[in-house]
Amino acid sequence: MSSLALDSYPPAQRWSGLRWAVPLAIALAASAGFAWQAMELRAWLSQPAALSAPRLSESAPVGVSPAMVRLFGASSEPARPNVQRLRLRASFVHSDPSRSSALIVVENARPRRLFPGDEVTPGMTLAAIHPDHVLLVHAGRVESLGLRRNTGEPRP
């Protein structure tokens, strides 16, 4: 068929023979997208886990359920309470400990967001962040700074 003969057809009949092409192109694009996602998922699942499994031999501290220990772990070293004018306002625990942070107020100043290894006061370093307390290293000793509870707040 010549191009002059094709021009003699009305526009609706020009492409009527290719009605199947658009759905086929969409189906091929969707199939290619699903195949790509499946390959990415398989590669992601075959990677080793970045986090180590929690130790099941840890015993739960008094007043803490074993499920909470499995989720967050237990503190292995006893720490004495901090006696300086510090207040822990919030702790943000991340699966990567270097990305955890805490809001700490030093002597009624503005709260500062600190990460593990940051200096809280001269000679005092933030060592670790837990859901309800942080561990500080001061003069070679480990100190604990916990979240304060409001008097009307029920215990979990």
C-alpha positions in Angstrom: 0.0 0.0 0.0 1.4 3.4 -1.0 1.6 6.4 1.3 -1.0 8.1 -1.0 -3.4 5.2 -0.4 -2.8 5.4 3.4 -3.6 9.2 3.3 -7.0 8.4 1.7 -8.2 6.5 4.9 -9.9 8.5 7.6 -7.7 9.1 10.7 -9.6 6.6 12.8 -8.9 3.7 10.4 -5.3 4.7 9.8 -4.0 3.1 13.0 -6.8 0.6 13.6 -4.5 -2.2 12.7 -2.1 -1.2 15.4 -4.6 -1.1 18.4 -2.8 -4.1 19.9 0.6 -2.3 20.0 -0.1 0.1 22.9 -1.3 -2.6 25.3 1.5 -4.8 24.3 4.1 -2.0 24.9 2.6 -1.3 28.3 2.6 -5.0 29.2 6.3 -5.4 28.1 7.3 -2.3 30.1 5.5 -3.6 33.2 7.1 -7.0 32.8 10.6 -5.5 32.5 10.0 -3.3 35.6 8.8 -6.4 37.6 11.8 -8.4 36.4 14.2 -5.6 37.4 12.6 -5.3 40.9 12.8 -9.1 41.4 16.5 -9.0 40.5 17.1 -6.1 43.0 15.2 -7.9 45.7 17.1 -11.1 45.2 20.4 -9.2 45.3 19.3 -7.4 48.5 18.2 -10.6 50.2 21.4 -12.4 49.3 23.5 -9.8 51.1 24.7 -10.8 54.6 22.9 -9.1 57.5 24.5 -5.9 58.7 23.5 -6.4 62.3 24.6 -9.2 64.5 22.0 -11.3 66.2 21.4 -10.5 69.9 23.0 -12.8 72.4 20.3 -15.0 73.9 22.5 -15.7 77.0 21.9 -12.2 78.4 19.6 -12.3 81.4 17.0 -9.6 81.7 17.7 -6.9 84.3 15.2 -6.7 87.2 12.0 -5.0 86.0 12.8 -5.4 82.3 11.0 -8.0 80.2 13.0 -10.5 78.2 11.3 -9.3 75.0 12.7 -5.8 75.6 16.2 -7.3 76.1 15.9 -9.1 72.8 14.9 -5.9 71.1 17.3 -3.4 72.7 19.9 -5.5 74.4 21.0 -5.3 78.0 23.7 -3.1 79.6 26.7 -5.3 80.4 28.5 -2.9 82.7 27.1 -1.3 85.8 27.3 2.5 85.7 27.0 4.9 88.6 24.4 7.7 88.3 25.6 11.0 87.1 25.7 13.7 89.8 26.4 16.7 87.7 23.7 19.2 86.5 22.8 17.2 83.4 19.4 16.2 82.2 18.6 13.7 79.5 15.6 15.1 77.5 15.4 12.4 74.8 17.3 9.5 73.3 17.0 8.4 69.7 18.3 4.9 69.3 19.3 3.7 65.8 20.2 0.2 64.7 23.6 1.7 63.8 25.0 2.9 67.2 27.0 5.7 65.5 23.7 7.2 64.2 22.0 7.2 67.6 21.7 10.6 69.3 20.5 12.2 72.5 19.2 15.6 73.7 21.1 16.6 76.8 20.7 19.8 78.8 23.8 21.0 80.6 23.0 23.3 83.6 19.6 24.6 82.4 21.1 25.7 79.0 19.5 25.0 75.7 19.3 21.2 74.8 22.1 20.0 72.6 21.9 17.0 70.2 24.9 14.8 70.8 26.2 11.6 69.2 28.4 8.9 70.6 31.9 10.2 71.1 30.8 13.9 71.4 32.0 15.9 74.4 29.1 16.8 76.8 31.2 18.9 79.1 35.0 19.3 79.3 36.3 15.9 80.3 33.0 14.1 79.8 32.2 12.1 76.7 29.0 10.5 75.5 29.8 6.8 75.3 26.5 5.0 74.4 22.9 5.7 73.9 20.1 3.4 75.1 16.3 3.9 74.9 15.9 5.1 78.6 19.5 6.3 79.5 22.9 7.2 78.1 26.3 6.2 79.3 28.9 8.9 79.9 32.7 8.5 80.4 34.0 11.0 83.0 37.5 10.8 84.5 37.8 7.2 83.2 34.6 6.1 84.9 31.3 5.2 83.3 28.3 7.2 84.5 24.7 6.7 83.7 22.2 9.5 82.9 18.6 8.4 82.7 15.4 9.9 81.5 13.4 11.4 84.3 9.8 10.4 84.6 7.0 12.8 85.4 5.3 12.0 88.7 1.9 11.3 87.1 3.3 9.1 84.3 2.7 5.4 84.7 5.6 3.0 84.4 5.6 0.7 81.3 
